[in-house]
Amino acid sequence: MVVSIRLSLMKFTYLSTTIAVLILGCLPIADVTAQDDPEPDDQSFTNLTIVVPALEGGGWDLTAQAVRKTLREEGLVDRVRIEHSPGAGGLIGLAQFIEGRRGDGSALLVAGMFTVGASAPNRSRVSLLETTPIARLTETSAAIVVPVDSPIMTIGDLVLMFESRPDTIIWTGGSLGGPDEMLVQTLAATLGVEAAQVHYKAHPGGSEVGAALIGGSANVGVSDYSELESLISAGHLRALALSSNARLADVDIPTLQERGIDITVGNWRAVFAPPGISSAERDRLVEVFDKLADSAVWKAAIDRHHWSDSYLTGPPFESFLQSQYAIASAMQNTSQQAARVETSFLHQTILRRYPWLVALVLFSIVIASVAFWQRYRARRSVADLAEILEGVSSDAEVLSAKLDDALQGRMRQIDADFDKWGLSAAEKEIALFLLKGLRLQDIADLRKTSERTVRQQAQAVYKKAGLDGRTDLSAHFVEEFMNPVSELPDHQDPRP
């Protein structure tokens, strides 16, 4: 009985194991089959990557953020990821997009007129013409702004200064060749200002333009109003005019045309797919953006950022893109001249407009050279005099030493004569006072004795020395002093 139960359990275990192996073995096969099957069309845009070839916070980034918000809230795409690849007016991001995303139907690039304009000054080998154009989305208006403490109060003040003293204006804006520089160059051409007199500093975005104005490295700026709106509202910048055809809604800033300047320069933004995608993938992307352009969320974003709706797709957009590259090519020479202002500013402006300043500078150089030469001569003379004085001082020290030696020798000679005469200590002191020319009463006062005593001691000195008096005593020692000095072999005129 037990053996029978054990055999039944063994059969059951074996059967269960066999079934489990068969089930597990079928799972990989089913998985491989599912992966090999193509995804349904409705899953093509579950994930979408938008590449922004600029830093965060700029116009392209704002556009990408608005596109992502609309796609997600309208349920057009489940997940949208934004990547940033800044540099060279968008050309670095464009080159990486073309090569790295080739054939990827779930990737988009946000770009615009700045990318087109940056091609010529940067000698780019890539262009938006190599991508797959999907849709032009918006146009934006550029604002001409100054720091809030600028003496330029109106666009009329700016025009007057630009016409009369263009070299005093340091413009700042977006990348070279972009719509910001185009606006500045067009304004210069309209006012008759030579391109070489336009001092233009390029920056990658509106935030950098605002920082340059507030920091004082430029005094007039041009950038999209949407990028400068916060600084204008905060009171850091003053807007003078817009480059649009009409005023923006709820924005009290005049246009250039209102002030009699017939210039309208706008910036457009669009989305592009990589090269190498299929027609079906392109059509599906266009379909998604057709729905985006009609959505209430997108229209609200346009109103919030003060953009203009310029939606365009298909062949009309492709023709528009080609025309923009033709315009950029025509502006190439002007842009290059403006770019050279940095290096030729002194030559083109100061030499030609301010010859008196050049003369003043040259005169100052001459005066400085003369003053330097005179100072050099004076310092040289002082050095020569110091050298002479050093030589004279050295000679004087030598003579002083010799004189000290001579005096010491004379004193020893006097002591020797006093000893030879047999003078006492008191008599020696009296004799020295007599040689110094002191009167008898003075000697008595010094020795605290009577004049009579001093006279007796003096007579004792004369008697022992064999001299008649004070005159003979002085003459005796003067003769001894004079003879040795006249015999000094090293005696010379101390004057140089």
C-alpha positions as CSV (number, residue, x, y, z in Angstrom):
1,M,0.0,0.0,0.0
2,V,2.8,2.4,1.0
3,V,4.7,1.6,-2.1
4,S,1.7,2.3,-4.3
5,I,1.2,5.7,-2.7
6,R,4.8,6.6,-3.2
7,L,4.6,5.6,-6.9
8,S,1.5,7.7,-7.4
9,L,3.3,10.7,-5.8
10,M,6.3,10.3,-8.0
11,K,4.2,10.1,-11.1
12,F,2.3,13.3,-10.0
13,T,5.6,15.2,-9.3
14,Y,7.1,14.2,-12.6
15,L,3.9,15.2,-14.5
16,S,3.9,18.6,-12.7
17,T,7.5,19.3,-13.5
18,T,7.0,18.4,-17.1
19,I,4.1,20.8,-17.4
20,A,6.0,23.6,-15.7
21,V,9.0,23.2,-18.0
22,L,6.8,23.3,-21.1
23,I,5.1,26.5,-19.8
24,L,8.4,28.2,-19.1
25,G,9.8,27.2,-22.4
26,C,6.9,28.7,-24.3
27,L,7.3,32.1,-22.6
28,P,10.5,33.3,-24.4
29,I,9.1,32.2,-27.7
30,A,6.0,34.3,-27.1
31,D,8.1,37.3,-26.0
32,V,10.3,37.2,-29.1
33,T,7.3,36.9,-31.3
34,A,5.7,40.0,-29.7
35,Q,8.9,42.0,-30.1
36,D,9.2,41.1,-33.7
37,D,5.7,42.3,-34.5
38,P,5.6,46.0,-35.5
39,E,4.0,48.4,-33.0
40,P,0.6,49.7,-33.9
41,D,0.4,53.1,-35.4
42,D,-1.3,54.6,-32.4
43,Q,1.7,53.8,-30.2
44,S,4.2,55.7,-32.5
45,F,4.3,58.9,-30.3
46,T,4.0,57.5,-26.8
47,N,7.4,59.0,-26.2
48,L,8.7,62.2,-27.9
49,T,12.1,64.0,-27.4
50,I,12.4,67.7,-28.1
51,V,15.9,69.0,-28.5
52,V,16.5,72.7,-27.6
53,P,19.8,73.9,-29.0
54,A,20.2,76.6,-26.4
55,L,20.3,77.2,-22.7
56,E,17.2,77.0,-20.4
57,G,15.1,80.1,-20.1
58,G,15.5,81.4,-23.7
59,G,12.9,81.7,-26.4
60,W,13.4,78.2,-27.8
61,D,13.2,76.7,-24.3
62,L,9.9,78.6,-23.7
63,T,8.6,77.2,-26.9
64,A,9.6,73.7,-26.1
65,Q,8.0,74.0,-22.6
66,A,4.7,75.3,-24.2
67,V,4.7,72.5,-26.8
68,R,5.3,69.8,-24.1
69,K,2.5,71.2,-21.9
70,T,0.1,71.3,-24.9
71,L,0.9,67.8,-26.1
72,R,0.4,66.3,-22.7
73,E,-2.7,68.2,-21.6
74,E,-4.4,67.5,-25.0
75,G,-3.5,63.8,-24.8
76,L,-1.5,63.9,-28.1
77,V,1.7,62.4,-26.6
78,D,2.1,60.5,-23.3
79,R,5.6,61.4,-22.4
80,V,7.7,64.4,-23.7
81,R,11.3,64.9,-22.7
82,I,13.3,68.1,-23.3
83,E,17.1,68.0,-23.9
84,H,19.4,71.1,-24.2
85,S,22.4,71.3,-26.4
86,P,23.5,75.0,-26.6
87,G,26.2,76.7,-28.6
88,A,26.9,78.8,-31.8
89,G,23.3,80.1,-32.2
90,G,21.9,76.6,-32.2
91,L,24.4,75.1,-34.8
92,I,26.0,72.7,-32.3
93,G,22.7,71.3,-31.3
94,L,21.6,71.2,-35.0
95,A,24.7,69.2,-36.0
96,Q,24.2,66.7,-33.2
97,F,20.6,66.4,-34.0
98,I,21.2,65.6,-37.7
99,E,23.9,63.0,-37.1
100,G,22.7,61.5,-33.8
101,R,19.0,61.4,-34.4
102,R,19.0,60.5,-38.1
103,G,15.9,58.3,-38.9
104,D,14.4,58.8,-35.4
105,G,10.7,59.5,-35.9
106,S,10.2,60.4,-32.3
107,A,12.6,63.3,-32.0
108,L,12.1,67.0,-32.8
109,L,14.3,70.1,-32.8
110,V,13.1,73.6,-31.9
111,A,14.9,76.2,-34.1
112,G,14.2,79.4,-36.0
113,M,15.7,82.5,-37.6
114,F,18.6,82.6,-35.2
115,T,19.8,79.2,-36.5
116,V,19.4,80.4,-40.1
117,G,21.3,83.6,-39.5
118,A,24.1,82.0,-37.5
119,S,25.1,79.8,-40.4
120,A,27.0,82.5,-42.4
121,P,29.1,84.1,-39.6
122,N,29.9,80.7,-38.1
123,R,30.6,79.1,-41.6
124,S,28.4,76.2,-40.7
125,R,28.4,73.1,-42.8
126,V,25.0,72.1,-41.6
127,S,21.6,73.8,-42.0
128,L,18.0,73.3,-41.3
129,L,17.5,72.4,-45.0
130,E,19.1,69.1,-44.1
131,T,16.3,68.3,-41.6
132,T,12.7,67.3,-42.2
133,P,10.6,70.5,-41.7
134,I,7.5,69.8,-39.7
135,A,5.8,73.1,-38.8
136,R,6.4,76.8,-38.2
137,L,4.7,77.7,-34.9
138,T,5.1,81.3,-33.9
139,E,6.5,84.7,-34.7
140,T,7.8,87.0,-32.1
141,S,8.4,90.7,-31.9
142,A,11.8,92.2,-30.9
143,A,11.9,94.9,-28.3
144,I,14.5,97.7,-28.4
145,V,15.4,98.4,-24.7
146,V,17.8,100.5,-22.6
147,P,18.7,100.4,-18.9
148,V,16.1,102.2,-16.8
149,D,18.7,104.9,-15.8
150,S,19.6,105.6,-19.4
151,P,19.3,109.2,-20.7
152,I,17.7,107.7,-23.8
153,M,14.0,108.1,-23.0
154,T,12.3,107.5,-26.3
155,I,12.9,105.9,-29.7
156,G,13.3,109.4,-31.0
157,D,16.2,110.1,-28.7
158,L,17.8,106.8,-29.8
159,V,17.4,107.7,-33.5
160,L,18.9,111.2,-32.9
161,M,21.9,109.7,-31.1
162,F,22.4,106.9,-33.6
163,E,22.4,109.4,-36.5
164,S,24.7,111.9,-34.9
165,R,27.0,109.8,-32.7
166,P,26.6,106.1,-33.7
167,D,30.0,105.3,-32.1
168,T,28.6,106.1,-28.6
169,I,26.0,103.3,-28.8
170,I,27.0,99.8,-27.9
171,W,24.3,97.5,-29.1
172,T,23.7,94.0,-27.7
173,G,21.5,91.3,-28.9
174,G,21.3,87.7,-30.0
175,S,23.8,85.7,-32.2
176,L,25.5,87.3,-35.2
177,G,23.4,87.1,-38.3
178,G,20.1,86.6,-36.3
179,P,17.0,88.8,-36.4
180,D,18.3,91.0,-33.6
181,E,21.4,92.0,-35.6
182,M,19.3,92.3,-38.7
183,L,17.1,94.8,-37.0
184,V,20.1,96.9,-35.9
185,Q,21.6,96.8,-39.3
186,T,18.3,97.6,-41.0
187,L,17.9,100.6,-38.7
188,A,21.4,101.7,-39.4
189,A,20.8,101.5,-43.2
190,T,17.5,103.4,-42.9
191,L,19.2,106.2,-41.0
192,G,22.3,106.3,-43.3
193,V,24.7,105.0,-40.7
194,E,27.5,102.9,-42.1
195,A,27.7,99.3,-41.0
196,A,31.3,99.7,-39.8
197,Q,30.1,102.3,-37.3
198,V,27.7,99.8,-35.6
199,H,29.2,98.5,-32.4
200,Y,27.3,95.2,-31.8
201,K,27.9,92.6,-29.1
202,A,26.3,89.2,-29.6
203,H,24.9,87.0,-26.8
204,P,23.3,83.5,-26.9
205,G,19.9,84.6,-25.4
206,G,17.7,87.3,-24.0
207,S,18.8,86.7,-20.4
208,E,22.4,87.4,-21.3
209,V,21.3,90.5,-23.2
210,G,19.4,91.8,-20.2
211,A,22.4,91.1,-17.9
212,A,24.7,93.0,-20.3
213,L,22.5,96.0,-20.2
214,I,22.1,96.0,-16.4
215,G,25.8,95.4,-15.9
216,G,26.7,98.4,-18.1
217,S,28.7,96.6,-20.9
218,A,26.1,97.8,-23.4
219,N,23.6,100.7,-23.5
220,V,21.0,99.6,-26.0
221,G,19.7,96.0,-26.4
222,V,17.5,94.1,-28.9
223,S,15.8,90.8,-28.1
224,D,12.4,89.0,-28.1
225,Y,9.9,90.9,-25.9
226,S,8.9,87.6,-24.2
227,E,12.5,87.1,-23.1
228,L,12.9,90.6,-21.7
229,E,9.3,91.0,-20.3
230,S,10.2,90.2,-16.7
231,L,13.1,92.7,-16.6
232,I,10.9,95.4,-18.2
233,S,8.0,94.7,-15.7
234,A,10.5,94.7,-12.8
235,G,11.7,98.2,-13.8
236,H,15.3,97.2,-14.7
237,L,14.9,98.0,-18.4
238,R,12.9,100.6,-20.4
239,A,11.3,99.5,-23.7
240,L,11.5,102.1,-26.5
241,A,9.8,100.3,-29.4
242,L,8.8,97.0,-30.9
243,S,9.6,95.7,-34.4
244,S,6.2,94.2,-35.0
245,N,3.5,95.4,-37.4
246,A,1.1,96.2,-34.5
247,R,1.2,96.6,-30.8
248,L,1.1,93.6,-28.6
249,A,-2.1,93.0,-26.7
250,D,-2.1,94.6,-23.2
251,V,1.5,96.0,-23.8
252,D,1.9,99.7,-23.9
253,I,4.9,99.9,-26.2
254,P,4.8,101.6,-29.5
255,T,6.0,100.1,-32.8
256,L,8.8,101.5,-35.0
257,Q,6.1,102.1,-37.7
258,E,4.1,104.3,-35.2
259,R,7.2,106.5,-34.8
260,G,7.6,106.9,-38.6
261,I,10.3,104.2,-39.0
262,D,9.1,101.7,-41.7
263,I,10.9,98.6,-40.3
264,T,9.3,95.3,-39.3
265,V,11.7,92.5,-38.3
266,G,10.4,89.4,-36.6
267,N,11.7,86.1,-35.3
268,W,10.0,82.8,-36.1
269,R,10.2,79.5,-34.3
270,A,9.5,76.0,-35.7
271,V,10.0,72.3,-35.1
272,F,12.0,70.0,-37.3
273,A,12.4,66.2,-37.5
274,P,15.7,64.5,-38.2
275,P,16.6,63.5,-41.8
276,G,15.9,59.9,-42.9
277,I,12.4,59.5,-41.4
278,S,9.7,57.9,-43.5
279,S,6.8,59.9,-45.1
280,A,4.4,58.2,-42.8
281,E,6.4,59.4,-39.7
282,R,6.5,62.9,-41.1
283,D,2.8,63.0,-41.9
284,R,2.0,61.7,-38.4
285,L,4.1,64.5,-36.8
286,V,2.4,67.1,-38.9
287,E,-1.0,65.7,-37.9
288,V,0.0,65.9,-34.2
289,F,1.0,69.6,-34.6
290,D,-2.1,70.4,-36.6
291,K,-4.1,69.3,-33.6
292,L,-1.7,71.3,-31.3
293,A,-2.2,74.5,-33.3
294,D,-6.0,74.2,-33.0
295,S,-6.0,73.5,-29.2
296,A,-7.1,76.0,-26.6
297,V,-4.0,75.2,-24.5
298,W,-1.6,76.3,-27.3
299,K,-3.6,79.4,-28.0
300,A,-3.5,80.3,-24.3
301,A,0.3,79.8,-24.4
302,I,0.6,82.1,-27.4
303,D,-1.4,84.9,-25.6
304,R,0.6,84.4,-22.4
305,H,4.0,84.9,-24.0
306,H,2.8,87.6,-26.5
307,W,3.6,85.4,-29.5
308,S,2.0,85.7,-32.9
309,D,0.4,82.5,-34.4
310,S,2.1,81.8,-37.7
311,Y,1.4,78.1,-38.1
312,L,2.6,76.8,-41.5
313,T,3.4,73.3,-42.7
314,G,4.1,71.3,-45.9
315,P,5.6,72.8,-49.1
316,P,4.8,76.4,-48.1
317,F,6.9,76.0,-45.0
318,E,9.7,74.4,-47.0
319,S,9.6,77.4,-49.5
320,F,9.6,79.8,-46.6
321,L,12.7,78.1,-45.0
322,Q,14.6,78.4,-48.3
323,S,13.7,82.1,-48.6
324,Q,15.1,82.7,-45.1
325,Y,18.4,81.2,-46.0
326,A,18.5,83.4,-49.1
327,I,17.9,86.5,-46.9
328,A,20.6,85.4,-44.5
329,S,23.1,85.0,-47.4
330,A,22.3,88.5,-48.6
331,M,23.0,89.8,-45.1
332,Q,26.4,88.0,-44.9
333,N,28.6,91.0,-46.0
334,T,26.7,93.4,-43.7
335,S,27.1,91.0,-40.7
336,Q,30.8,90.5,-41.3
337,Q,31.3,94.3,-41.4
338,A,29.4,94.6,-38.1
339,A,31.4,91.8,-36.6
340,R,34.7,93.6,-37.4
341,V,33.6,96.7,-35.5
342,E,35.3,95.2,-32.3
343,T,38.7,95.3,-33.9
344,S,38.4,98.4,-36.1
345,F,36.4,100.6,-33.7
346,L,39.3,103.0,-33.0
347,H,40.4,103.2,-36.6
348,Q,36.9,103.7,-38.1
349,T,35.5,106.0,-35.4
350,I,38.2,107.9,-33.5
351,L,40.6,108.6,-36.4
352,R,37.8,109.7,-38.8
353,R,35.4,111.5,-36.5
354,Y,37.7,112.9,-33.9
355,P,41.0,114.0,-35.5
356,W,41.4,116.6,-32.7
357,L,41.4,113.7,-30.2
358,V,44.1,112.0,-32.1
359,A,46.1,115.2,-32.2
360,L,45.6,115.6,-28.4
361,V,46.8,112.0,-27.9
362,L,49.9,112.5,-30.0
363,F,50.7,115.8,-28.2
364,S,50.3,114.1,-24.9
365,I,52.6,111.4,-26.0
366,V,55.2,114.0,-27.0
367,I,54.9,115.9,-23.7
368,A,55.1,112.6,-21.8
369,S,58.3,111.7,-23.7
370,V,59.9,115.0,-23.0
371,A,59.0,114.8,-19.3
372,F,60.4,111.3,-19.2
373,W,63.7,112.4,-20.8
374,Q,64.0,115.3,-18.4
375,R,63.3,113.1,-15.4
376,Y,65.9,110.6,-16.7
377,R,68.5,113.4,-17.1
378,A,67.7,114.7,-13.6
379,R,68.0,111.3,-12.1
380,R,71.3,110.7,-13.9
381,S,72.6,114.1,-12.6
382,V,71.6,113.2,-9.1
383,A,73.4,109.8,-9.5
384,D,76.5,111.6,-10.8
385,L,76.5,114.1,-7.9
386,A,76.0,111.3,-5.4
387,E,79.0,109.5,-6.8
388,I,81.1,112.7,-6.6
389,L,79.9,113.3,-3.0
390,E,80.8,109.8,-2.1
391,G,84.3,110.3,-3.5
392,V,84.8,113.6,-1.6
393,S,83.5,112.0,1.6
394,S,85.9,109.2,1.3
395,D,88.8,111.6,0.7
396,A,87.7,113.7,3.7
397,E,87.6,110.6,5.9
398,V,91.1,109.8,4.8
399,L,92.3,113.3,5.6
400,S,90.5,113.4,8.9
401,A,92.1,110.1,9.9
402,K,95.5,111.5,8.9
403,L,94.8,114.7,10.8
404,D,93.8,112.8,13.9
405,D,97.0,110.8,13.7
406,A,99.0,114.0,13.3
407,L,97.2,115.6,16.3
408,Q,97.7,112.5,18.4
409,G,101.4,112.6,17.5
410,R,101.6,116.3,18.4
411,M,100.0,115.6,21.8
412,R,102.5,112.8,22.4
413,Q,105.3,115.3,21.4
414,I,104.0,117.9,23.9
415,D,103.9,115.3,26.6
416,A,107.4,114.3,25.8
417,D,108.6,117.9,25.9
418,F,106.8,118.4,29.3
419,D,108.5,115.3,30.6
420,K,111.9,116.4,29.3
421,W,111.5,119.8,31.0
422,G,110.7,118.0,34.3
423,L,107.3,119.6,34.8
424,S,105.0,118.4,37.6
425,A,101.4,117.4,36.9
426,A,100.1,120.8,38.0
427,E,102.7,122.5,35.9
428,K,101.7,120.4,32.8
429,E,98.1,121.4,33.2
430,I,99.0,125.1,33.6
431,A,101.2,124.8,30.4
432,L,98.3,123.3,28.4
433,F,96.0,126.1,29.5
434,L,98.6,128.7,28.5
435,L,98.9,127.0,25.1
436,K,95.1,127.2,24.6
437,G,95.3,131.0,25.3
438,L,93.5,131.2,28.6
439,R,94.2,134.2,30.9
440,L,95.8,133.6,34.3
441,Q,92.5,134.5,36.1
442,D,90.6,132.0,33.9
443,I,93.1,129.3,34.8
444,A,92.8,130.2,38.5
445,D,89.0,129.9,38.3
446,L,89.2,126.5,36.6
447,R,91.7,125.2,39.1
448,K,89.9,126.9,42.0
449,T,93.1,128.7,43.2
450,S,94.4,132.2,43.3
451,E,95.8,134.1,40.3
452,R,99.0,134.6,42.3
453,T,99.5,130.9,42.6
454,V,98.9,130.4,38.8
455,R,101.4,133.1,38.0
456,Q,104.1,131.5,40.1
457,Q,103.5,128.1,38.5
458,A,103.6,129.7,35.0
459,Q,107.0,131.3,35.9
460,A,108.2,127.8,37.0
461,V,107.2,126.4,33.6
462,Y,109.0,129.1,31.7
463,K,112.1,128.7,33.8
464,K,112.3,124.9,33.4
465,A,111.6,125.1,29.6
466,G,114.2,127.8,29.2
467,L,111.7,130.2,27.6
468,D,111.0,133.9,28.3
469,G,107.2,133.7,28.5
470,R,103.9,132.7,27.1
471,T,104.8,133.9,23.6
472,D,108.0,131.8,23.4
473,L,106.0,128.8,24.8
474,S,103.4,129.1,22.0
475,A,106.0,129.7,19.3
476,H,108.0,126.6,20.4
477,F,105.1,124.3,19.8
478,V,103.6,126.1,16.7
479,E,107.0,125.6,15.0
480,E,106.8,121.9,15.8
481,F,103.2,121.7,14.4
482,M,104.0,123.5,11.2
483,N,107.0,121.5,10.1
484,P,105.4,118.0,10.2
485,V,102.2,119.1,8.3
486,S,104.2,120.7,5.5
487,E,106.1,117.4,5.1
488,L,103.0,115.1,4.7
489,P,103.6,113.1,1.5
490,D,99.9,112.4,0.8
491,H,98.7,116.0,1.2
492,Q,96.5,117.0,-1.7
493,D,93.8,119.4,-2.6
494,P,90.6,117.7,-1.4
495,R,88.5,119.4,-4.0
496,P,87.5,117.2,-6.9
